[in-house]
Amino acid sequence: MKNLGQMMKQVQDMQARMADMQDKLADLEVVGTAGGGMVKATLSGKGEVKALKIDPSLINPAEGDVLEDLIIAAINDAKSKADQNKESEMSKLTGGLPLPPGFKLPF
């Protein structure tokens, strides 16, 4: 039963580290860019859009489609960076506890 006790301790430690990681993700901000930095989107670590900056030279009514595409690209870039950060933090968190392949912890 000693191994079970050690495993329960590891699970409790991991739960505490997960709570800390979720707090860090809530405070994390990542910036995605498009159009050579002319469009910047800032997202939280949880993927919420926090800010959007557009270079004034892009605001041309005749080129609305281009601006829309750049906004989407900047948001997707920031989302990708937030996801990479989350995966990195998760791998640090679960490093001591083997999880089955494909197992995802809830977020």
DSSP file (Angstrom, degrees, kcal/mol; ACC not computed):
  #  RESIDUE AA STRUCTURE BP1 BP2  ACC     N-H-->O    O-->H-N    N-H-->O    O-->H-N    TCO  KAPPA ALPHA  PHI   PSI    X-CA   Y-CA   Z-CA
    1    1 A M     >        0   0    0      0, 0.0     4,-2.1     0, 0.0     5,-0.2   0.000 360.0 360.0 360.0 -12.1    0.0    0.0    0.0
    2    2 A K  H  >  +     0   0    0      1,-0.2     4,-2.2     2,-0.2     5,-0.2   0.905 360.0  52.7 -61.2 -39.8    3.0    2.3    0.2
    3    3 A N  H  > S+     0   0    0      1,-0.2     4,-2.4     2,-0.2    -1,-0.2   0.871 107.3  52.2 -63.2 -36.8    3.0    2.8   -3.6
    4    4 A L  H  > S+     0   0    0      2,-0.2     4,-2.5     1,-0.2    -1,-0.2   0.905 108.9  50.2 -65.4 -40.9   -0.7    3.7   -3.4
    5    5 A G  H  X S+     0   0    0     -4,-2.1     4,-2.0     2,-0.2    -2,-0.2   0.903 111.2  48.3 -63.1 -41.5    0.1    6.3   -0.8
    6    6 A Q  H  X S+     0   0    0     -4,-2.2     4,-2.3     2,-0.2    -2,-0.2   0.902 111.3  50.8 -65.5 -40.2    2.9    7.7   -2.9
    7    7 A M  H  X S+     0   0    0     -4,-2.4     4,-2.3     2,-0.2    -2,-0.2   0.903 109.3  50.2 -65.1 -40.6    0.7    7.9   -5.9
    8    8 A M  H  X S+     0   0    0     -4,-2.5     4,-2.4     2,-0.2    -1,-0.2   0.888 109.7  51.4 -64.5 -38.2   -2.1    9.7   -4.0
    9    9 A K  H  X S+     0   0    0     -4,-2.0     4,-2.5     2,-0.2    -2,-0.2   0.914 109.6  49.8 -63.3 -42.8    0.5   12.2   -2.8
   10   10 A Q  H  X S+     0   0    0     -4,-2.3     4,-2.6     2,-0.2    -2,-0.2   0.900 110.3  50.6 -62.3 -41.0    1.7   12.7   -6.4
   11   11 A V  H  X S+     0   0    0     -4,-2.3     4,-2.3     2,-0.2    -2,-0.2   0.920 111.1  48.0 -63.8 -43.8   -1.9   13.3   -7.5
   12   12 A Q  H  X S+     0   0    0     -4,-2.4     4,-1.9     2,-0.2    -2,-0.2   0.909 112.5  49.0 -63.3 -41.9   -2.5   15.8   -4.7
   13   13 A D  H  X S+     0   0    0     -4,-2.5     4,-2.4     1,-0.2    -2,-0.2   0.913 111.0  50.3 -62.8 -42.2    0.7   17.6   -5.7
   14   14 A M  H  X S+     0   0    0     -4,-2.6     4,-2.6     1,-0.2    -2,-0.2   0.884 107.4  53.7 -65.4 -37.9   -0.3   17.7   -9.3
   15   15 A Q  H  X S+     0   0    0     -4,-2.3     4,-2.0     2,-0.2    -1,-0.2   0.908 109.8  47.7 -62.2 -41.1   -3.7   19.1   -8.5
   16   16 A A  H  X S+     0   0    0     -4,-1.9     4,-1.9     1,-0.2    -2,-0.2   0.911 113.0  47.9 -66.1 -41.7   -2.0   21.9   -6.6
   17   17 A R  H  X S+     0   0    0     -4,-2.4     4,-2.6     1,-0.2    -2,-0.2   0.864 109.2  54.4 -67.2 -35.0    0.4   22.6   -9.5
   18   18 A M  H  X S+     0   0    0     -4,-2.6     4,-2.5     2,-0.2    -1,-0.2   0.909 106.9  50.5 -64.1 -41.5   -2.6   22.5  -11.9
   19   19 A A  H  X S+     0   0    0     -4,-2.0     4,-1.8     2,-0.2    -2,-0.2   0.915 111.8  47.9 -62.4 -42.4   -4.4   25.2   -9.9
   20   20 A D  H  X S+     0   0    0     -4,-1.9     4,-2.2     1,-0.2    -2,-0.2   0.913 111.3  50.8 -62.6 -42.5   -1.2   27.3  -10.0
   21   21 A M  H  X S+     0   0    0     -4,-2.6     4,-2.7     1,-0.2    -2,-0.2   0.896 107.6  52.4 -64.1 -40.1   -0.8   26.8  -13.7
   22   22 A Q  H  X S+     0   0    0     -4,-2.5     4,-1.8     1,-0.2    -1,-0.2   0.887 109.2  50.3 -63.8 -37.9   -4.4   27.8  -14.4
   23   23 A D  H  X S+     0   0    0     -4,-1.8     4,-1.4     2,-0.2    -1,-0.2   0.910 110.7  49.5 -63.9 -41.9   -3.8   31.0  -12.5
   24   24 A K  H  X S+     0   0    0     -4,-2.2     4,-1.7     1,-0.2     3,-0.2   0.913 109.5  51.8 -62.9 -42.3   -0.7   31.7  -14.5
   25   25 A L  H  < S+     0   0    0     -4,-2.7    20,-1.2     1,-0.2    21,-0.4   0.870 105.9  54.5 -63.5 -35.8   -2.6   31.1  -17.8
   26   26 A A  H  < S+     0   0    0     -4,-1.8    -1,-0.2     1,-0.2    -2,-0.2   0.858 114.4  41.1 -65.3 -33.6   -5.3   33.5  -16.7
   27   27 A D  H  < S+     0   0    0     -4,-1.4    -2,-0.2    -3,-0.2    -1,-0.2   0.683  94.6 102.2 -87.0 -19.4   -2.6   36.2  -16.2
   28   28 A L     <  -     0   0    0     -4,-1.7    17,-1.5    -5,-0.1     2,-0.4  -0.379  51.1-168.0 -68.5 139.5   -0.6   35.3  -19.3
   29   29 A E  E     -A   44   0A   0     15,-0.2     2,-0.4    16,-0.1    15,-0.2  -0.999   2.1-170.9-128.3 133.6   -0.9   37.5  -22.4
   30   30 A V  E     -A   43   0A   0     13,-2.6    13,-2.7    -2,-0.4     2,-0.5  -0.933  12.2-143.9-121.9 147.2    0.4   36.6  -25.8
   31   31 A V  E     -A   42   0A   0     -2,-0.4     2,-0.4    11,-0.2    11,-0.2  -0.943  11.1-166.9-115.2 126.5    0.6   38.8  -28.9
   32   32 A G  E     -A   41   0A   0      9,-3.1     9,-2.7    -2,-0.5     2,-0.3  -0.861  10.3-161.0-107.3 146.7    0.0   37.6  -32.4
   33   33 A T  E     +A   40   0A   0     -2,-0.4     2,-0.3     7,-0.2     7,-0.2  -0.880  12.9 177.0-127.7 159.0    0.9   39.6  -35.4
   34   34 A A  E  >> +A   39   0A   0      5,-1.8     5,-2.0    -2,-0.3     4,-0.7  -0.968  62.8  35.8-150.7 161.0    0.1   39.7  -39.1
   35   35 A G  T >45S-     0   0    0     -2,-0.3     3,-0.9     1,-0.2    -1,-0.1   0.888 133.4 -54.0  62.3  40.0    1.0   41.9  -42.0
   36   36 A G  T 345S-     0   0    0      1,-0.2    -1,-0.2     2,-0.1    -3,-0.0   0.815 110.0 -47.4  64.7  30.1    4.5   42.5  -40.8
   37   37 A G  T 345S+     0   0    0     -3,-0.3    -1,-0.2     2,-0.3    -2,-0.2   0.505 109.8 119.0  90.2   5.2    3.3   43.7  -37.4
   38   38 A M  T <<5S+     0   0    0     -3,-0.9    17,-2.8    -4,-0.7     2,-0.4   0.733  77.9  42.2 -76.6 -20.9    0.6   46.1  -38.8
   39   39 A V  E   <S-AB  34  54A   0     -5,-2.0    -5,-1.8    15,-0.2     2,-0.4  -0.996  72.7-178.1-125.5 127.7   -2.1   44.1  -37.0
   40   40 A K  E     -AB  33  53A   0     13,-2.6    13,-3.0    -2,-0.4     2,-0.4  -0.991   6.8-169.1-129.1 130.3   -1.5   42.8  -33.5
   41   41 A A  E     -AB  32  52A   0     -9,-2.7    -9,-3.1    -2,-0.4     2,-0.5  -0.972   7.5-156.3-118.5 131.9   -3.9   40.8  -31.4
   42   42 A T  E     -AB  31  51A   0      9,-2.8     8,-3.7    -2,-0.4     9,-1.7  -0.935  16.2-178.9-109.4 125.2   -3.4   40.2  -27.7
   43   43 A L  E     -AB  30  49A   0    -13,-2.7   -13,-2.6    -2,-0.5     6,-0.2  -0.874  26.4-117.6-120.0 153.3   -5.0   37.1  -26.1
   44   44 A S  E >   -A   29   0A   0      4,-2.6     3,-2.1    -2,-0.3   -15,-0.2  -0.365  40.9 -99.9 -75.8 167.8   -5.1   35.8  -22.6
   45   45 A G  T 3  S+     0   0    0    -17,-1.5   -19,-0.2   -20,-1.2    41,-0.1   0.680 126.3  57.1 -62.4 -16.8   -3.5   32.4  -21.9
   46   46 A K  T 3  S-     0   0    0    -21,-0.4    -1,-0.3   -18,-0.3   -20,-0.1   0.347 124.7-101.8 -96.7   4.7   -7.0   31.0  -22.1
   47   47 A G  S <  S+     0   0    0     -3,-2.1     2,-0.4     1,-0.3    -2,-0.1   0.585  71.9 143.4  91.9  10.4   -7.6   32.3  -25.6
   48   48 A E        -     0   0    0      1,-0.1    -4,-2.6    31,-0.0     2,-0.4  -0.706  55.1-117.9 -86.1 133.7   -9.7   35.4  -24.8
   49   49 A V  E     +B   43   0A   0     -2,-0.4    -6,-0.3    -6,-0.2     3,-0.1  -0.575  38.0 170.9 -71.7 123.4   -9.1   38.4  -27.1
   50   50 A K  E     +     0   0A   0     -8,-3.7     2,-0.3    -2,-0.4    -7,-0.2   0.752  60.6   0.9-103.2 -34.4   -7.8   41.2  -24.8
   51   51 A A  E     -B   42   0A   0     -9,-1.7    -9,-2.8     2,-0.0     2,-0.4  -0.993  50.7-160.0-155.3 155.2   -6.7   43.9  -27.4
   52   52 A L  E     -B   41   0A   0     -2,-0.3     2,-0.4   -11,-0.2   -11,-0.2  -0.971   9.6-170.2-140.9 123.6   -6.5   44.5  -31.1
   53   53 A K  E     -B   40   0A   0    -13,-3.0   -13,-2.6    -2,-0.4     2,-0.4  -0.961   3.0-172.9-117.9 131.0   -4.2   47.1  -32.6
   54   54 A I  E     -B   39   0A   0     -2,-0.4   -15,-0.2   -15,-0.2   -16,-0.1  -0.986  28.5-120.2-126.1 127.0   -4.4   48.1  -36.3
   55   55 A D    >   -     0   0    0    -17,-2.8     3,-2.3    -2,-0.4     4,-0.4  -0.454  25.3-129.3 -61.4 130.0   -2.0   50.3  -38.1
   56   56 A P  G >  S+     0   0    0      0, 0.0     3,-1.4     0, 0.0    -1,-0.2   0.766 103.6  69.3 -55.7 -27.0   -4.0   53.3  -39.4
   57   57 A S  G 3  S+     0   0    0      1,-0.3    -2,-0.1   -19,-0.0   -19,-0.0   0.709  93.8  58.4 -66.6 -17.0   -2.5   52.9  -42.9
   58   58 A L  G <  S+     0   0    0     -3,-2.3     2,-1.8   -20,-0.1    -1,-0.3   0.626  77.9  98.0 -84.5 -13.7   -4.5   49.7  -43.2
   59   59 A I    <   +     0   0    0     -3,-1.4    -1,-0.1    -4,-0.4     5,-0.1  -0.561  45.7 138.3 -84.0  87.9   -7.9   51.4  -42.7
   60   60 A N    >   -     0   0    0     -2,-1.8     3,-2.5     3,-0.1     7,-0.2  -0.979  49.8-144.8-131.1 114.8   -9.0   51.8  -46.2
   61   61 A P  G >  S+     0   0    0      0, 0.0     3,-0.9     0, 0.0    -1,-0.1   0.780 100.2  59.3 -53.4 -28.4  -12.7   51.1  -47.0
   62   62 A A  G 3  S+     0   0    0      1,-0.2     3,-0.2     2,-0.1    -3,-0.0   0.688 107.8  46.0 -74.7 -16.4  -11.8   49.6  -50.4
   63   63 A E  G <>  +     0   0    0     -3,-2.5     4,-1.8     1,-0.1    -1,-0.2  -0.149  68.1 129.2-118.5  38.0   -9.5   47.0  -48.8
   64   64 A G  H <> S+     0   0    0     -3,-0.9     4,-2.5     1,-0.2     5,-0.2   0.853  70.9  57.8 -60.3 -36.8  -11.8   45.7  -46.0
   65   65 A D  H  > S+     0   0    0      1,-0.2     4,-2.2     2,-0.2    -1,-0.2   0.898 105.4  50.0 -62.5 -40.8  -11.3   42.1  -47.0
   66   66 A V  H  > S+     0   0    0     -3,-0.2     4,-2.3     2,-0.2    -1,-0.2   0.931 111.2  48.8 -63.4 -45.3   -7.5   42.4  -46.5
   67   67 A L  H  X S+     0   0    0     -4,-1.8     4,-2.4     1,-0.2    -2,-0.2   0.911 110.2  51.3 -62.1 -43.4   -7.9   43.9  -43.1
   68   68 A E  H  X S+     0   0    0     -4,-2.5     4,-2.2     1,-0.2    -1,-0.2   0.917 110.4  49.2 -60.3 -43.1  -10.4   41.2  -42.0
   69   69 A D  H  X S+     0   0    0     -4,-2.2     4,-2.4     1,-0.2    -1,-0.2   0.892 110.8  50.0 -63.3 -40.4   -7.9   38.5  -43.2
   70   70 A L  H  X S+     0   0    0     -4,-2.3     4,-2.5     2,-0.2    -1,-0.2   0.882 109.2  51.6 -67.0 -37.6   -5.1   40.1  -41.3
   71   71 A I  H  X S+     0   0    0     -4,-2.4     4,-2.4     2,-0.2     5,-0.2   0.940 111.4  47.0 -63.3 -46.5   -7.1   40.4  -38.1
   72   72 A I  H  X S+     0   0    0     -4,-2.2     4,-2.6     1,-0.2    -2,-0.2   0.916 112.4  50.3 -60.9 -43.4   -8.0   36.7  -38.3
   73   73 A A  H  X S+     0   0    0     -4,-2.4     4,-2.2     1,-0.2    -1,-0.2   0.900 110.5  49.1 -63.0 -41.4   -4.4   35.8  -39.0
   74   74 A A  H  X S+     0   0    0     -4,-2.5     4,-2.3     2,-0.2   -33,-0.3   0.909 112.3  47.8 -65.7 -41.8   -3.2   37.8  -36.0
   75   75 A I  H  X S+     0   0    0     -4,-2.4     4,-2.6     1,-0.2    -2,-0.2   0.922 112.4  49.1 -65.1 -43.3   -5.7   36.3  -33.6
   76   76 A N  H  X S+     0   0    0     -4,-2.6     4,-2.3     2,-0.2    -1,-0.2   0.876 109.7  52.5 -64.0 -36.4   -4.8   32.8  -34.9
   77   77 A D  H  X S+     0   0    0     -4,-2.2     4,-1.9     2,-0.2    -2,-0.2   0.925 111.7  45.4 -63.3 -45.4   -1.1   33.5  -34.4
   78   78 A A  H  X S+     0   0    0     -4,-2.3     4,-2.3     2,-0.2    -2,-0.2   0.899 111.8  52.3 -65.6 -40.1   -1.7   34.6  -30.8
   79   79 A K  H  X S+     0   0    0     -4,-2.6     4,-2.5     1,-0.2    -2,-0.2   0.909 108.1  51.7 -62.4 -42.2   -4.0   31.6  -30.1
   80   80 A S  H  X S+     0   0    0     -4,-2.3     4,-2.3     1,-0.2    -1,-0.2   0.908 110.2  48.7 -60.7 -42.5   -1.3   29.3  -31.4
   81   81 A K  H  X S+     0   0    0     -4,-1.9     4,-2.1     2,-0.2    -2,-0.2   0.884 111.0  50.2 -65.4 -39.0    1.3   30.9  -29.1
   82   82 A A  H  X S+     0   0    0     -4,-2.3     4,-2.3     2,-0.2    -2,-0.2   0.908 110.9  49.4 -65.7 -40.9   -1.1   30.6  -26.1
   83   83 A D  H  X S+     0   0    0     -4,-2.5     4,-2.6     2,-0.2    -2,-0.2   0.900 109.8  51.2 -64.6 -41.0   -1.7   26.9  -26.9
   84   84 A Q  H  X S+     0   0    0     -4,-2.3     4,-2.2     2,-0.2    -1,-0.2   0.906 110.7  48.9 -62.7 -41.2    2.1   26.3  -27.2
   85   85 A N  H  X S+     0   0    0     -4,-2.1     4,-2.6     2,-0.2    -2,-0.2   0.918 111.0  50.0 -63.8 -43.0    2.6   27.9  -23.8
   86   86 A K  H  X S+     0   0    0     -4,-2.3     4,-2.4     1,-0.2    -2,-0.2   0.913 111.3  48.4 -63.4 -42.7   -0.2   25.8  -22.3
   87   87 A E  H  X S+     0   0    0     -4,-2.6     4,-2.3     2,-0.2    -1,-0.2   0.892 111.1  50.9 -64.5 -39.2    1.3   22.6  -23.7
   88   88 A S  H  X S+     0   0    0     -4,-2.2     4,-1.8     2,-0.2    -2,-0.2   0.932 112.1  46.1 -63.1 -46.1    4.7   23.5  -22.4
   89   89 A E  H  X S+     0   0    0     -4,-2.6     4,-2.1     1,-0.2    -2,-0.2   0.886 111.8  52.5 -63.8 -38.5    3.4   24.2  -18.9
   90   90 A M  H  X S+     0   0    0     -4,-2.4     4,-2.5     1,-0.2    -1,-0.2   0.891 106.9  51.7 -66.2 -39.3    1.3   21.0  -18.9
   91   91 A S  H  X S+     0   0    0     -4,-2.3     4,-0.5     1,-0.2    -1,-0.2   0.874 110.5  49.1 -67.2 -34.4    4.4   18.9  -19.9
   92   92 A K  H >< S+     0   0    0     -4,-1.8     3,-0.5     1,-0.2     4,-0.3   0.905 112.5  49.7 -64.8 -40.2    6.3   20.4  -16.9
   93   93 A L  H 3< S+     0   0    0     -4,-2.1     3,-0.5     1,-0.2    -2,-0.2   0.898 116.4  38.1 -67.0 -43.2    3.3   19.7  -14.7
   94   94 A T  H >< S+     0   0    0     -4,-2.5     3,-1.4     1,-0.2    -1,-0.2   0.368  83.5 107.5 -93.8   5.6    2.9   16.0  -15.6
   95   95 A G  T << S+     0   0    0     -3,-0.5    -1,-0.2    -4,-0.5    -2,-0.1   0.818  84.1  41.7 -53.8 -36.1    6.6   15.2  -15.9
   96   96 A G  T 3  S+     0   0    0     -3,-0.5    -1,-0.3    -4,-0.3    -2,-0.1   0.537 110.3  61.4 -91.3  -6.3    6.7   13.2  -12.8
   97   97 A L  S <  S-     0   0    0     -3,-1.4     2,-0.2    -4,-0.1    -1,-0.1  -0.947  81.6-134.0-125.5 112.5    3.4   11.4  -13.3
   98   98 A P        -     0   0    0      0, 0.0    -3,-0.1     0, 0.0    -2,-0.0  -0.444  23.4-167.5 -68.4 130.8    3.1    9.1  -16.4
   99   99 A L        -     0   0    0     -2,-0.2     3,-0.1    -5,-0.1     4,-0.0  -0.893  29.6 -98.6-115.1 148.4   -0.2    9.6  -18.2
  100  100 A P    >   -     0   0    0      0, 0.0     3,-2.0     0, 0.0    -1,-0.0  -0.293  54.1 -86.2 -61.4 149.7   -1.6    7.4  -21.0
  101  101 A P  T 3  S+     0   0    0      0, 0.0     3,-0.1     0, 0.0     0, 0.0  -0.317 115.7  16.5 -57.0 135.5   -0.9    8.6  -24.6
  102  102 A G  T 3  S+     0   0    0      1,-0.3     2,-0.3    -3,-0.1     0, 0.0   0.369  88.1 142.4  83.9  -5.5   -3.6   11.0  -25.7
  103  103 A F    <   -     0   0    0     -3,-2.0     2,-0.5    -4,-0.0    -1,-0.3  -0.548  31.8-165.7 -72.4 126.7   -4.9   11.6  -22.2
  104  104 A K        -     0   0    0     -2,-0.3     3,-0.0    -3,-0.1    -1,-0.0  -0.955  14.1-137.2-117.8 131.5   -5.8   15.3  -21.8
  105  105 A L        -     0   0    0     -2,-0.5     2,-0.1     1,-0.1   -15,-0.0  -0.598  40.5 -92.5 -81.0 148.2   -6.4   17.0  -18.5
  106  106 A P              0   0    0      0, 0.0    -1,-0.1     0, 0.0     0, 0.0  -0.372 360.0 360.0 -69.4 135.7   -9.5   19.3  -18.4
  107  107 A F              0   0    0     -2,-0.1    -2,-0.0    -3,-0.0     0, 0.0   0.216 360.0 360.0-145.2 360.0   -9.1   23.0  -19.2
